[in-house]
Amino acid sequence: MLLGPTGGYLVGFILAAGITGLGYEQENAWVRAAALILATCVIYVCGARLAGGFDGHAGPRRCCHRRPAFIPGDAVKAAAVYALGRSLA
């Protein structure tokens, strides 16, 4: 699975969990929000980097152009996680 087209996303999720955890150790709300945004970007970059190699001759650049469709849904999910984190803290 790690060497297939979804492997980059799996690695990205692990890195994103670390980034989010470090962000939530801070008291500043802006740092926490920035950590969520950065974590999402890391998932996209890692995933597109590896998936681009499996998409025929598309490459990672063309693969990244298809990702904007996921951004609104991911923004809503990040806002929900942020709100949940605030209520639990």
C-alpha positions as CSV (number, residue, x, y, z in Angstrom):
1,M,0.0,0.0,0.0
2,L,2.8,2.4,0.8
3,L,4.3,2.0,-2.6
4,G,1.1,2.4,-4.5
5,P,-0.7,5.5,-5.6
6,T,-2.2,6.1,-2.2
7,G,1.1,5.7,-0.3
8,G,1.9,9.4,-0.4
9,Y,-1.4,10.2,1.3
10,L,-0.7,7.6,4.1
11,V,2.7,9.1,4.7
12,G,1.1,12.6,4.6
13,F,-1.5,11.6,7.3
14,I,1.3,10.5,9.6
15,L,3.1,13.8,9.1
16,A,-0.1,15.8,9.4
17,A,-0.9,14.1,12.8
18,G,2.5,15.2,14.1
19,I,2.0,18.8,12.8
20,T,-1.5,19.0,14.3
21,G,-0.3,17.6,17.6
22,L,2.5,20.2,17.8
23,G,0.1,23.0,16.9
24,Y,-2.4,22.0,19.6
25,E,0.3,22.1,22.3
26,Q,0.3,25.8,21.8
27,E,-2.1,28.1,23.5
28,N,-2.4,30.6,20.6
29,A,-5.6,30.0,18.5
30,W,-3.8,31.3,15.4
31,V,-1.0,28.7,15.7
32,R,-3.6,26.0,16.1
33,A,-5.5,27.1,13.0
34,A,-2.2,27.4,11.1
35,A,-1.2,23.9,12.1
36,L,-4.5,22.5,10.7
37,I,-4.0,24.4,7.4
38,L,-0.3,23.2,7.2
39,A,-1.3,19.6,8.0
40,T,-3.9,19.6,5.2
41,C,-1.3,21.0,2.8
42,V,1.2,18.3,3.8
43,I,-1.4,15.6,3.0
44,Y,-2.0,17.2,-0.4
45,V,1.7,17.6,-1.3
46,C,2.7,14.1,-0.2
47,G,-0.3,12.5,-1.9
48,A,0.0,14.3,-5.1
49,R,3.8,13.7,-5.3
50,L,3.4,10.0,-5.2
51,A,0.0,9.7,-7.0
52,G,1.4,11.8,-9.9
53,G,3.9,9.1,-10.7
54,F,1.1,6.5,-11.0
55,D,-1.2,8.6,-13.1
56,G,0.3,7.6,-16.5
57,H,2.4,10.5,-17.7
58,A,0.5,13.2,-15.8
59,G,3.1,13.8,-13.2
60,P,2.6,15.5,-9.8
61,R,1.9,18.9,-11.2
62,R,-1.1,17.8,-13.2
63,C,-2.3,15.6,-10.3
64,C,-2.3,18.7,-8.0
65,H,-4.6,20.6,-10.4
66,R,-7.3,18.0,-9.7
67,R,-7.1,18.5,-5.9
68,P,-9.0,21.9,-5.6
69,A,-12.3,20.0,-5.7
70,F,-11.5,18.6,-2.3
71,I,-10.5,21.9,-0.7
72,P,-14.0,23.1,0.3
73,G,-14.9,19.8,2.0
74,D,-11.5,19.7,3.8
75,A,-11.9,23.3,4.9
76,V,-15.3,22.4,6.5
77,K,-13.8,19.4,8.2
78,A,-10.8,21.4,9.5
79,A,-13.2,24.0,10.9
80,A,-15.2,21.3,12.6
81,V,-12.0,19.8,14.1
82,Y,-10.9,23.2,15.3
83,A,-14.3,23.8,17.0
84,L,-14.2,20.4,18.6
85,G,-10.7,21.0,19.8
86,R,-11.7,24.3,21.4
87,S,-14.6,22.8,23.2
88,L,-12.5,20.0,24.6
89,A,-9.6,22.2,25.7
